[in-house]
């Protein structure tokens, strides 16, 4: 009885949706991280993560271990994020809010063009470090594989580390203070410029974790492989709340699960509208995000 339930169509869809949703949640988490530390929305986040993943994963050609290449990708994301803040974003602080958005949209197109010129637009398939074959229950697939378990554990671990950073550490407090009240933070001895750079670096590193997972397996790595996931992650961040790392991850999981059921039981063409509908409903109910507290924040 239990085995038949575990291998049922509904549970398979649920597990598949969770697996896809945690990756969406990771992208949302990277947007929450950059918002909490700099109060800027980075529309090139997906492209930056993709570019960092190319830097790391092409090292597989030199026979480096998968995990070493993954670490290089995350490190490249960290450096790229920090350099982007220093060179492109810092001159825009204090100016119209639309300026960073326009610059980062342009940077997105530039990164995708450079990636296509260097590595071509042909998908590069990367073998997963764990099996992608579903676990079996009485000879039937369960919708969960060792690699899917790795995705879920990695997403939860990164989310927990981010939440702990901002809630319980002095560095997290300084990052929030630098974003909310930079002049006051400077008067209190906080090195605001360095922390703004660190916020961008950390957020791109988190995005690179998501890009490595997405690029591993059947999807492959190509210049535009983060576009769809970034849109879903942006919606998840808005639904969960830009002040809530856990809310962003949970919203990503919900979107992933709902899209999986729509794909299976209805027309797959409708799946793209699911996130938009959920976003509209959540904005009508709670514009600041479902998991964002209304309490005034002290920094």
HELIX and SHEET records of a PDB file:
HELIX    1   1 UNK A    2  UNK A    6  1                                   5    
HELIX    2   2 UNK A    9  UNK A   38  1                                  30    
HELIX    3   3 UNK A   45  UNK A   57  1                                  13    
HELIX    4   4 UNK A   58  UNK A   62  5                                   5    
HELIX    5   5 UNK A   66  UNK A   84  1                                  19    
HELIX    6   6 UNK A   85  UNK A   89  3                                   5    
HELIX    7   7 UNK A   90  UNK A   92  5                                   3    
HELIX    8   8 UNK A   97  UNK A  119  1                                  23    
HELIX    9   9 UNK A  146  UNK A  168  1                                  23    
HELIX   10  10 UNK A  170  UNK A  180  1                                  11    
HELIX   11  11 UNK A  182  UNK A  187  1                                   6    
HELIX   12  12 UNK A  192  UNK A  215  1                                  24    
HELIX   13  13 UNK A  227  UNK A  240  1                                  14    
HELIX   14  14 UNK A  245  UNK A  265  1                                  21    
HELIX   15  15 UNK A  268  UNK A  270  5                                   3    
HELIX   16  16 UNK A  271  UNK A  285  1                                  15    
SHEET    1   A 2 UNK A 134  UNK A 137  0                                        
SHEET    2   A 2 UNK A 140  UNK A 145 -1                                        
END                                                                             
